[in-house]
C-alpha cells in the first residue's frame, strides 16, 4: 500500500530530465495497459493512444509548440515574463516518444450508462486513463511531461482526428536521469502548491 502513496508523491511533470533513450516495448505496453485499465463511464473506454516517435514528426510538433510558448510569453507583464522565460515547457524531442491521448464521445453508442445527466464524465474518464499512465510510468522509473502549448486544431490534424473525436493531451514519455524533488513551477517561482487545508470544506464550499 505504501508504494502507491510513494509513487503519487514522486510523480513529476518532466521537461529537462529525459535521457532520449528508446523506451523498451514491453515497458511501454505495461504503461499503456495500466492506462487502458482506468475506470470509464458506462465502460465506454472513450480514449485512444497515438504513439509518435519519428524524429521529424516530433520536431514538427515541437516547432508548433515553440510558437505558442512565445505567444504566451509575449502576453505576460514583464515581471511574470522574467519568471516564465527560464521555464522549459516541453520535452518533445528529448523524450523521443509522444503519446497523444484522444477522446471519442461517441464510443459506446448514444446511450452511455452514467453519462445521461453529466456529459463531462466521458472526458473525465479519459483523464483517469492519463493519470493511470502517469503513475504507472513513474512506478517504472520513467518520466511524463504533459504538453499544453498547442492549438487543438493543429494537433487534431497532426494525428488525424476527425470530429467529434478530439485530442486532449500530448504526453512526452521516456527514461529520465532523475525526477526532481520539487516541481518545476515551484522551483522557478511561478506558483507554490496550495495547502490541503485550504481545499477541504465541511458541508458547504468555503466553510
Secondary structure, DSSP 4 states (H G I P E B T S, - for coil): -HHHHHHHHH--B-SS-B--PPPPHHHHHHHHHHHHTS--GGG---EEEEEE--HHHHHHHHHHHHHHHHHHHHHS-HHHHHHHHT-----HHHHS-EEEEEE-TTTT-S--TT-SS-TTHHHHHHHHHHHHHHHHHHHTTEEEEEE--S-HHHHHHHHT--TT-EEEEEEEEEEBS---SS-HHHHTTS-PPPPGGGT--SSSTT-
